[in-house]
Amino acid sequence: MIVKDPIYRMALRIWCYNHVRGADVTRHLNNFNTKNLSEQEADAVYQLLVRLGEKTGNMWMPECCNATKNLTGFANRIHSQTAARIYFSQLILKRSLYEHFFWTMSSREDGKEVVLDPTGVPRNLANPSIDIIEPYFGLMESAPEGHRKVYSNLVD
């Protein structure tokens, strides 16, 4: 849901400022798929994820994908301070038809699209209420089938 009410949006930004903190994101990084990334690209993405987790990791949980849109500017500031800036464009906020927010960034070398989805989607979209929600980090083309379905159905 995108809220256009400026007062609500300001309140949400203030809430994020007061409540977003770093956390241990080691478990999340188990979902980092390095398939078809060069060693340098994989290292740059990993470094970016660790830095993002140090600052925003407490928001990396199911049902917090709305916070992603408010963290995009902050995430791009971190991006500009890591090796990711050499290999990838800035993070772009995406919104799927499933009301899910996540980031992508494109490889400067060949345009490969990398997904950064710290809040995750259900493994099984057919029954999402009882399924495990998994974050995903890696190339769009290498994402699990359920994740690719969410990531490919975008809203402008």
N, C-alpha and C positions, 0 to 999 in steps of 0.2 A: 504494500500500500504506500503510495507516495502522498505525503501530506503537503498541501500548499499553504496552509495557515502559517504565516510568519511567526506568530507568537509561539505556537507549538514547536516549530522548527528551532527557534531560539532556545526554548526550554530544553529541547532534546540535546542541543549543542552544549548547554550549560551542564546538563546531567552527564554527558559523555566526558566533559572536561573534569568533572568532580569524581567520576567513578571509573574511568578507564585506567587500568593499571597493568603493569607487566605481570606475567605468570610463567610458570614452567610449561613450555609447549613441546617438550620432548616427545610425548605421545603423539601429538599432531604430526610431528616431522616424520613419523613412521609412514605417513601417507604421501611422502614426497617421492614422486616417480621420475627418475632421471633418464628414463628410456628416450633415446634419440636426442638428448642434449649433450653437447660437448662437455668435457670435464670442467672447462672454464665457466661455461654457462651454468652448469649444475652447482658449482661452487658459489657463483654470484647469486643465484636464486636462494640457495641455502643460507648464505650470509644475510640476505634481505629478510628471509623468514625469521631467522634468529633475532635480528634487530627489531622487527615488527613485534615478535612475541615478547621481547623484553619490555616493550612499551605498551602493548595493547592486548597481551595474551589472555587477560581475564574475560575478554569479550569473544574469545574463540570457542563458542559453544552453540549448540542448537538453539534456534529461536532468536539469535542475536544478529542475524544477517542484516537487519535494518540499520544496525550501528555501522556496518561496513560503509554505507554511503556517507556517513558523517566523518569517517576516518580517512577518506580518500586523499584529501589534501595533506594530512599528516603522514600518511603512508608514502606519498610522493616525495615529501621532504626527506624521509628516511631513505627512499630509493636513490635520491640524489647524493647521498652520503656513502653509498656502497658501490661495489663493483658492478652491481646490476645496471647502473647508468651507462656503463660501457657497452654492455651486450644487449640491453633491452630498452624499449621505449618506456615512458612513464606508465603507471598503472591507470587503467581505464575502468571505471565502474560499469558493470553490466547488470541488467535486471532481466530475469527470465519470466516467462508466462506463469511460472509457479510461484511468483512473488518472492523470488530468492535473489539476493544481491551477492555479487562476487566481483573479483578483479581479474583483468587480463592484461598482459603486456606482450608486445611483439618483439621478436628477435630482430635486431638491427641488420643481421647478416642475411637472413633468408625469409623473414616475416613469419616464422613459426609462432603460433599463439600459445602462450603459457598461461594457465589458469592458476590463480591464487584464491582458494576458497577455504578460509579458515573455519567457517561455521558449518560447512558440510551439507550434504543432502542424503536422504535415505538410500541405502543400497538397493532396496526393492521399492520402486515407485508404485507398484500395484497395491501395496499395503503399507504405506508410510507410517501409520500410527503405531505399529508394533515393531518396526524395523530399526536397525542400528543406523545412526547418522554418522557418516564419515566425512571428514574434511578431504580435500584433494589439492595437491600442488603438483604441477607438471604440464606437459603438453596436452592441449585439447584433444588431439588425435589419440593419445594414449590413455585417456581417462576411462574408467569403468563405464559400461554401457548405460547404466542409470544416470550417472553423472553427465555423460555426453548428451543424453536426452534433455536434461535440464539446461545445460550450457548452450545447446543449439536452438532452443526455443526462446528467443529474446524479444523483449518489448523495447521500442525506441523511447 
